[in-house]
Amino acid sequence: METITITTEYIQLQDLMKLASMVSTGGEAKQLIQDGQVLVNGEPCLQRGRKLRPGDAVSYQNRTCTPAYAD
């Protein structure tokens, strides 16, 4: 599992996908999320603005990443 460092309380799903280079644009993230292709904690998530915090896992294709607070 890949860790993505964040400096805020949470990060939105579409922003995490862009930061992790899972997608190249917000529009691409929006489409994949609306199509149910993105899993959050093992469940399909249709909310592109879902707030993610450390401990949440985002999966798309064969990649999984999780946000973590900067030390």
Secondary structure, 3 states (H helix, E strand, C coil): CEEEEECCCCEEHHHHHHHCCCCCCHHHHHHHHHCCCCEECCEECCCCCCEECCCCCEEECCEEEEEEECC
